[in-house]
Amino acid sequence: MEYSFEKKFIDKLIPIKFRVNYWLLRKIGLWGYGIFAFFWGVICTVIVYKYFLNH
């Protein structure tokens, strides 16, 4: 399967971010990437709540 998309401005500033995202997308597919992003967001939310908002 072939993927094609444009690099956004932030991806041009941080090329390693683009390469990591592209590699993940190719390895685990769109569904896997979406699930990965969802759980990454949940983990970040829990960390922020636990350590910064809940003194």
C-alpha positions as a Markdown table, in Angstrom:
| # | Residue | x | y | z |
|---|---|---|---|---|
| 1 | Met | 0.0 | 0.0 | 0.0 |
| 2 | Glu | 1.3 | 3.4 | -0.9 |
| 3 | Tyr | 0.8 | 6.5 | 1.3 |
| 4 | Ser | 1.3 | 10.1 | 0.1 |
| 5 | Phe | 0.8 | 13.3 | 2.0 |
| 6 | Glu | 2.3 | 16.7 | 2.4 |
| 7 | Lys | 4.7 | 17.7 | 5.2 |
| 8 | Lys | 3.3 | 20.4 | 7.4 |
| 9 | Phe | 5.3 | 23.4 | 8.6 |
| 10 | Ile | 6.1 | 21.7 | 12.0 |
| 11 | Asp | 7.2 | 18.5 | 10.2 |
| 12 | Lys | 9.7 | 20.6 | 8.2 |
| 13 | Leu | 11.1 | 22.1 | 11.4 |
| 14 | Ile | 11.3 | 18.7 | 13.2 |
| 15 | Pro | 12.2 | 16.1 | 10.5 |
| 16 | Ile | 12.6 | 13.3 | 13.0 |
| 17 | Lys | 9.0 | 13.7 | 14.0 |
| 18 | Phe | 7.8 | 13.2 | 10.4 |
| 19 | Arg | 10.1 | 10.1 | 10.0 |
| 20 | Val | 8.8 | 8.5 | 13.2 |
| 21 | Asn | 5.2 | 9.1 | 12.4 |
| 22 | Tyr | 5.6 | 7.8 | 8.8 |
| 23 | Trp | 7.4 | 4.7 | 10.0 |
| 24 | Leu | 4.7 | 4.0 | 12.6 |
| 25 | Leu | 2.0 | 4.5 | 10.0 |
| 26 | Arg | 3.7 | 2.1 | 7.6 |
| 27 | Lys | 4.3 | -0.6 | 10.3 |
| 28 | Ile | 1.0 | -0.6 | 12.2 |
| 29 | Gly | -1.4 | 0.9 | 9.7 |
| 30 | Leu | -3.9 | 3.7 | 10.1 |
| 31 | Trp | -6.1 | 1.9 | 12.7 |
| 32 | Gly | -3.0 | 1.0 | 14.8 |
| 33 | Tyr | -1.7 | 4.5 | 14.5 |
| 34 | Gly | -5.0 | 6.0 | 15.6 |
| 35 | Ile | -5.1 | 3.6 | 18.6 |
| 36 | Phe | -1.5 | 4.4 | 19.5 |
| 37 | Ala | -2.2 | 8.2 | 19.3 |
| 38 | Phe | -5.3 | 7.7 | 21.5 |
| 39 | Phe | -3.4 | 5.8 | 24.2 |
| 40 | Trp | -0.5 | 8.3 | 24.1 |
| 41 | Gly | -3.1 | 11.1 | 24.7 |
| 42 | Val | -4.6 | 9.2 | 27.6 |
| 43 | Ile | -1.2 | 8.6 | 29.2 |
| 44 | Cys | -0.2 | 12.3 | 28.8 |
| 45 | Thr | -3.6 | 13.4 | 30.2 |
| 46 | Val | -3.2 | 11.2 | 33.3 |
| 47 | Ile | 0.4 | 12.4 | 33.9 |
| 48 | Val | -0.6 | 16.1 | 33.6 |
| 49 | Tyr | -3.6 | 15.6 | 35.8 |
| 50 | Lys | -1.8 | 13.6 | 38.5 |
| 51 | Tyr | 1.4 | 15.7 | 38.7 |
| 52 | Phe | 0.4 | 19.2 | 37.7 |
| 53 | Leu | -3.3 | 19.7 | 38.4 |
| 54 | Asn | -3.8 | 17.6 | 41.5 |
| 55 | His | -1.4 | 18.9 | 44.1 |
